[in-house]
């Protein structure tokens, strides 16, 4: 039996995700997913709340779903990957499976080696000083070492960061990559029955058919969620975010994450001058900083995420859901978990640990916000009352 870890957002779960699980799971294997909660790495809310996405995963091959806490789920690829890998390693996984854009493990190991060179950052600075953006400078620096690997695609970036995290944590996780099929990560179109999550979200927002691109049980689950108002309202998110940002610009911006070299001033000026999030992103944009970096800077300002908080390694494993058919194996994994294991808020109270309280409080706050921006708003305090999903 192998315990296979997968880092995911499932925003939403689709045929490509099913392909990944089916490609690596053999009879008797257990698949453990570490999933982002209500907010994802693009520094935006997921289209469906996490309980819906947990059910989708459990119905389609996942056996256990753990949570990647809010502060790490919305952070840079390096922080995102490091803390997700730490959770999987602590929970006893022996393999890590992930999708790539036509890459091999040997290639990924070679690129991880280059990125760990002592002078790689200096080489990057040379290209940054020439006016290149961060991704362009990273690619140029990589090319300067004779590597033509496309590190700019989201799957490849994360794949390399997973390898780096495994090494840094001295983990025994064995990486396994599965090449992506169908449309690319950000493509707003489909190839046969395989579509990007980006495209599916667009179809859902436009009230168009998307049933061909998700498993049948997911289509039923998502349709019920939509009918019950458990789906993101982009308009509410925009307005609620502006309200938070306009309140926060009167607070000290020192030590807010993803801010540097005057970026905090550009962000606060943009908040004062603009009437939508997209306007803020465009206003604050510079040649040096990518759109994703600007988004994370604005998001950090909105939720007052501090640099120091991101330096805290994930302090717990939190259960979001599991399949009752593997209850015995699940109990063994929990008992052997190297991190404090949390199923309910009462566990947080019993542990009474400052780092755990800090990271969980971010989850609490962000979920209260998320429940306000769904089509049908929900009340506060859900994180303190919710129980794991059982299928």
C-alpha positions, 0 to 999 in steps of 0.5 A: 500500500502506498500513501499518495499525497496530492496538493490541490485547489480543485477550483473546481474539480474536473476531468483533469484532476480525475485523470491525475488521481486515476493515473497514480492510484492502484488497488489498496493505495490511499490518496491524501489531498492537501487542498486550499480552503476558501481562497486560492493561490491567485489571491482570490476566493474559490468559486465554490466553498471548501465543503463542496470541493471536498465532497467532489474530491472524495467522490472521485478517488481522494480518500482523505482531504486535509487543509492548506491554511489560508495564509499559505494557500494564498502565498507565493509558489515557494511558501505554498509548496513548502507548507503543503509538502510539510503537511503531507510529509508529517501525515505519513505520505510516501509519494507526492503526485503532481501534474506538469507541462511535459516535464520529467522528474529528472528535468525537475531535479536538474532545474531545482539544482540550478535554482539552489545555486548560490549565485542564482539569485545574483544572476536573477538580479542582473536581469531585474536591473535590466528592467525584466519582470520577475518571471522573465528574469528567472527564466533568463537566469535559468537560460544563462545556465544552459537550461531551456526548461519553461519554468513560467507555466504554473504547473512547472513552477509548483513542480520545481517548488515541490522538489525544493521543499522535499529536499529542504524538509529532508522528506522521504516523499518520492515525487511522481509527475503526470503530464497534463492533458487537454487545455493548459492551466490558464487556457479559456477553452477546452480540448475534447473533455479536458478543460482548464479550471479557468475555463470552467469557472468562466462557463459557470459565471456565464451560466453556460454548460460545463457538464462535459468537463467534470465528472457526472457526480461533480456536475450534480454536486455543483448544480445543487450548490449553484441552486442553493447559492453556494457559489461566489458572487464576483460583484459582492467580492469586489465591493466587500474587498474595496470596503476592507481595503479602504478601511485598511489604508488608514492602518500602518502598512509596515511589515505587510506581506508582498510589499517592498520598495514602495509597492505599499504606496502604489497599492494604497494610492490605487485603493484611494483612486479606484473603484474596482479590484481590476482597476487597482491591479492595473493602477498599481502595476509596474514593469517589474512586478507581475500581475500575480504579485500585485494581486497578492500585495493587494490581498495581503493589504486587505487581510493584513497578512504580515511577513512574519506570519508567512515565515511560520511553518504550518503548525498543524494538520487539519482534517476537512473530510475522509472516506469512511471505507478507509477508517482503520488506515485513517486512524493509523495515519492520524496517530502517527502524524508528526503535527498536531491533528485538528478536526474541530475548533475544540482541538484548537482550544485544547492545544492553546498554542500561539502559532496555531491560534494565529494561523487558525484565526486567519482561517476564521476571519477569511471564512467569515468574509467568504460567507458574505460574498456567496450568492446567498450569504452565510453567518459568522463563526462557521469555522468554529462549528463545522465538522469534517465531511464524511463520504 
